[in-house]
Amino acid sequence: MKIKENIVKLSLVTTLLSMYPNWTYASELGNKTKPNIILLFADDMGWADISVQGARTSTPNLDHLAATGQRWTNFYVPSPVCSPSRGALMTGRLETRTGLYGTKSPVFVEEDPDGFPDNEVTIADSLRKNGYKTIIYGKWHLGAQSSGFPTRHGFDEWYGIPISNDRFNAVVDQIELDKLRMQQKNPTKAAALFKKIQQTNIHPKQEYWGVPLYHSYKVNGKYVDYVVPQGFKQADFTKDVTEKAKKYIAENKNTPFFMYMAYPQTHVPLFSSKEYEGKGHNRYGDIMLEIDWSVGEIYKSLEKNNIADNTVVIFTSDNGPWLLYDKEGLSGSALPMHGGKSTIYEGGARVPFIVNWKSHIKSGVVDGIGSTLDLLPTLMEISGTTHSQKVLDGKNLTSTFLNNKESPRTFMPYFYMGDMYAYRSGDYKVILMQIQNGKMVSLEKPMLFNLKKDISEKNDLAEQKPAKLRMLINQAKQYRDRLGVKKEPLFDM
């Protein structure tokens, strides 16, 4: 009888697994496969900059990636500005744990002697130990000195720029401006210098910037940090790295690889190639058309080399749009959300997110909360990789990616320059701090919003829901206390 019962049970399990094939992957996938991983990361791109989320310029390739994969509508970065956001992506850890933040400068600048900490472990570090080839194309922005380069932190190869494409300004002394800001001296002169920088960004010419372009790798145990003689050609770069990525895919189709494509071109100054000038709804739209083309070319290359089934493709952004340049048509959009880059409103911290894995992820829209913090633990699980850094702030989203279960992330902290400004739990968000007159201040009356009903954060519910406000304030305080003592900030020279 027992044998008969077991046969019946086994038959039932087999039937269920055939009906729901993804069930087998939730617990065993990591031991059975090493999928290729391509992480496509835009710069200053808004939540609404893909046409399926409201963009005025069509993005057919991103739309197709979303339609055949998962699109998350509540996906966040933990800090709404470049370097801390990228640090969290690489480590799965908040900025106060790693020191990848500043209290005087929000990001790394080129003269900063510090860089990515040696004691932090990146996605690339762990994947490489698991047999992956690792490469980064584009913007790093986690250290401009050689000790901080990505090839020192898990990547076999890097072809790209150390910092944002608006640095190394040949017209304005940005280093002088950095010092004035950090030392909080001569605000009149600082404002004048910044205005001149704005003008170069609004009316750009290639000769205004001398951003170095590196090809970094290792030969016979020694690092080579080759500075490409022609330098960083802004208008040609997206096409350049796209062609290099296609070649890399063809050459490594039989080896598991991790490709981090960090597009810099949606950050001012905006330079599109000739083919896309005037094709979008504005100059920013031109850039998005070219980024969309690049995404399409990379995915076609996967299909051409018959590895699309075994490749996880992720697309997201480092923070929201730089609205300072919106009226000139140089900024993306996060509408209907409020705010943008450098703010802890939804427009600054909520970003577009698409994940596509042709053979494993069913198409759908996920409204649960997710974060770039979560990508490291998720990719470790999916690839069967051991990660030595055990104190992580990310959640493992594998069950949602593969089995469409609810996201394990139920809350989201919003950090900026080393402080937690806001905290979301479920549908509600409390704002605890704001920037007022250029300074961070704690609000005497924290604000409360229901993001499900009020995505634009217009209706402050603090007085209507005092119990809910108190609950979120307490949750936020307890969470912040659990993080312990902050690491010293690395961006403050």
ChimeraX attribute file (.defattr): number of C-alpha atoms within 10 A of each C-alpha:
attribute: neighborCount
match mode: 1-to-1
recipient: residues
	/A:1	6
	/A:2	7
	/A:3	8
	/A:4	9
	/A:5	10
	/A:6	11
	/A:7	12
	/A:8	12
	/A:9	12
	/A:10	12
	/A:11	12
	/A:12	12
	/A:13	12
	/A:14	13
	/A:15	12
	/A:16	12
	/A:17	13
	/A:18	12
	/A:19	10
	/A:20	11
	/A:21	14
	/A:22	20
	/A:23	16
	/A:24	13
	/A:25	18
	/A:26	16
	/A:27	13
	/A:28	13
	/A:29	19
	/A:30	18
	/A:31	13
	/A:32	11
	/A:33	14
	/A:34	21
	/A:35	24
	/A:36	25
	/A:37	23
	/A:38	22
	/A:39	18
	/A:40	21
	/A:41	21
	/A:42	26
	/A:43	23
	/A:44	28
	/A:45	30
	/A:46	33
	/A:47	33
	/A:48	22
	/A:49	26
	/A:50	26
	/A:51	15
	/A:52	17
	/A:53	16
	/A:54	15
	/A:55	20
	/A:56	16
	/A:57	19
	/A:58	19
	/A:59	22
	/A:60	17
	/A:61	20
	/A:62	21
	/A:63	18
	/A:64	13
	/A:65	23
	/A:66	23
	/A:67	17
	/A:68	18
	/A:69	24
	/A:70	24
	/A:71	24
	/A:72	21
	/A:73	19
	/A:74	19
	/A:75	23
	/A:76	32
	/A:77	30
	/A:78	29
	/A:79	34
	/A:80	31
	/A:81	29
	/A:82	26
	/A:83	27
	/A:84	33
	/A:85	29
	/A:86	27
	/A:87	26
	/A:88	29
	/A:89	23
	/A:90	21
	/A:91	26
	/A:92	26
	/A:93	27
	/A:94	26
	/A:95	28
	/A:96	22
	/A:97	21
	/A:98	21
	/A:99	20
	/A:100	30
	/A:101	32
	/A:102	24
	/A:103	17
	/A:104	17
	/A:105	18
	/A:106	21
	/A:107	25
	/A:108	28
	/A:109	26
	/A:110	19
	/A:111	13
	/A:112	16
	/A:113	17
	/A:114	21
	/A:115	21
	/A:116	26
	/A:117	17
	/A:118	10
	/A:119	9
	/A:120	16
	/A:121	19
	/A:122	25
	/A:123	23
	/A:124	27
	/A:125	23
	/A:126	20
	/A:127	26
	/A:128	19
	/A:129	13
	/A:130	17
	/A:131	13
	/A:132	24
	/A:133	20
	/A:134	22
	/A:135	23
	/A:136	25
	/A:137	25
	/A:138	25
	/A:139	25
	/A:140	27
	/A:141	24
	/A:142	27
	/A:143	26
	/A:144	21
	/A:145	15
	/A:146	16
	/A:147	16
	/A:148	20
	/A:149	23
	/A:150	26
	/A:151	24
	/A:152	18
	/A:153	21
	/A:154	20
	/A:155	26
	/A:156	19
	/A:157	21
	/A:158	24
	/A:159	24
	/A:160	26
	/A:161	24
	/A:162	27
	/A:163	24
	/A:164	24
	/A:165	23
	/A:166	21
	/A:167	21
	/A:168	20
	/A:169	18
	/A:170	13
	/A:171	12
	/A:172	18
	/A:173	15
	/A:174	20
	/A:175	16
	/A:176	12
	/A:177	21
	/A:178	18
	/A:179	15
	/A:180	17
	/A:181	16
	/A:182	14
	/A:183	11
	/A:184	11
	/A:185	12
	/A:186	11
	/A:187	12
	/A:188	10
	/A:189	13
	/A:190	18
	/A:191	14
	/A:192	12
	/A:193	16
	/A:194	17
	/A:195	13
	/A:196	14
	/A:197	20
	/A:198	17
	/A:199	11
	/A:200	20
	/A:201	19
	/A:202	16
	/A:203	11
	/A:204	16
	/A:205	13
	/A:206	13
	/A:207	10
	/A:208	19
	/A:209	22
	/A:210	16
	/A:211	23
	/A:212	20
	/A:213	22
	/A:214	22
	/A:215	16
	/A:216	23
	/A:217	20
	/A:218	14
	/A:219	7
	/A:220	5
	/A:221	7
	/A:222	8
	/A:223	13
	/A:224	15
	/A:225	18
	/A:226	13
	/A:227	16
	/A:228	14
	/A:229	9
	/A:230	8
	/A:231	14
	/A:232	20
	/A:233	18
	/A:234	19
	/A:235	16
	/A:236	14
	/A:237	19
	/A:238	24
	/A:239	16
	/A:240	13
	/A:241	20
	/A:242	21
	/A:243	14
	/A:244	14
	/A:245	22
	/A:246	19
	/A:247	13
	/A:248	15
	/A:249	21
	/A:250	15
	/A:251	11
	/A:252	13
	/A:253	14
	/A:254	11
	/A:255	14
	/A:256	21
	/A:257	24
	/A:258	23
	/A:259	23
	/A:260	23
	/A:261	24
	/A:262	23
	/A:263	23
	/A:264	27
	/A:265	28
	/A:266	29
	/A:267	23
	/A:268	22
	/A:269	27
	/A:270	23
	/A:271	24
	/A:272	26
	/A:273	15
	/A:274	11
	/A:275	9
	/A:276	16
	/A:277	17
	/A:278	14
	/A:279	15
	/A:280	17
	/A:281	15
	/A:282	18
	/A:283	21
	/A:284	29
	/A:285	27
	/A:286	25
	/A:287	27
	/A:288	27
	/A:289	23
	/A:290	23
	/A:291	25
	/A:292	18
	/A:293	18
	/A:294	24
	/A:295	22
	/A:296	19
	/A:297	17
	/A:298	21
	/A:299	20
	/A:300	14
	/A:301	19
	/A:302	19
	/A:303	13
	/A:304	13
	/A:305	16
	/A:306	13
	/A:307	18
	/A:308	20
	/A:309	15
	/A:310	18
	/A:311	24
	/A:312	21
	/A:313	22
	/A:314	21
	/A:315	21
	/A:316	23
	/A:317	28
	/A:318	32
	/A:319	31
	/A:320	37
	/A:321	33
	/A:322	26
	/A:323	22
	/A:324	12
	/A:325	16
	/A:326	13
	/A:327	8
	/A:328	13
	/A:329	14
	/A:330	24
	/A:331	27
	/A:332	28
	/A:333	26
	/A:334	29
	/A:335	19
	/A:336	15
	/A:337	21
	/A:338	17
	/A:339	22
	/A:340	30
	/A:341	25
	/A:342	22
	/A:343	23
	/A:344	29
	/A:345	24
	/A:346	27
	/A:347	31
	/A:348	32
	/A:349	33
	/A:350	29
	/A:351	31
	/A:352	25
	/A:353	24
	/A:354	23
	/A:355	22
	/A:356	26
	/A:357	24
	/A:358	18
	/A:359	13
	/A:360	18
	/A:361	19
	/A:362	18
	/A:363	19
	/A:364	15
	/A:365	15
	/A:366	21
	/A:367	14
	/A:368	19
	/A:369	22
	/A:370	28
	/A:371	26
	/A:372	25
	/A:373	26
	/A:374	25
	/A:375	24
	/A:376	27
	/A:377	23
	/A:378	20
	/A:379	20
	/A:380	19
	/A:381	21
	/A:382	27
	/A:383	21
	/A:384	19
	/A:385	22
	/A:386	15
	/A:387	18
	/A:388	11
	/A:389	14
	/A:390	8
	/A:391	9
	/A:392	16
	/A:393	17
	/A:394	22
	/A:395	20
	/A:396	21
	/A:397	25
	/A:398	24
	/A:399	18
	/A:400	18
	/A:401	26
	/A:402	21
	/A:403	19
	/A:404	18
	/A:405	13
	/A:406	15
	/A:407	18
	/A:408	16
	/A:409	17
	/A:410	14
	/A:411	18
	/A:412	20
	/A:413	23
	/A:414	26
	/A:415	25
	/A:416	26
	/A:417	24
	/A:418	22
	/A:419	19
	/A:420	21
	/A:421	25
	/A:422	24
	/A:423	24
	/A:424	22
	/A:425	18
	/A:426	14
	/A:427	16
	/A:428	19
	/A:429	26
	/A:430	27
	/A:431	25
	/A:432	20
	/A:433	20
	/A:434	19
	/A:435	15
	/A:436	9
	/A:437	7
	/A:438	7
	/A:439	7
	/A:440	15
	/A:441	13
	/A:442	13
	/A:443	13
	/A:444	8
	/A:445	11
	/A:446	17
	/A:447	19
	/A:448	28
	/A:449	23
	/A:450	20
	/A:451	19
	/A:452	11
	/A:453	11
	/A:454	15
	/A:455	18
	/A:456	19
	/A:457	21
	/A:458	12
	/A:459	14
	/A:460	16
	/A:461	17
	/A:462	17
	/A:463	12
	/A:464	10
	/A:465	12
	/A:466	12
	/A:467	11
	/A:468	17
	/A:469	22
	/A:470	15
	/A:471	13
	/A:472	21
	/A:473	20
	/A:474	12
	/A:475	16
	/A:476	24
	/A:477	13
	/A:478	11
	/A:479	14
	/A:480	15
	/A:481	10
	/A:482	9
	/A:483	12
	/A:484	10
	/A:485	10
	/A:486	13
	/A:487	14
	/A:488	16
	/A:489	21
	/A:490	23
	/A:491	25
	/A:492	18
	/A:493	17
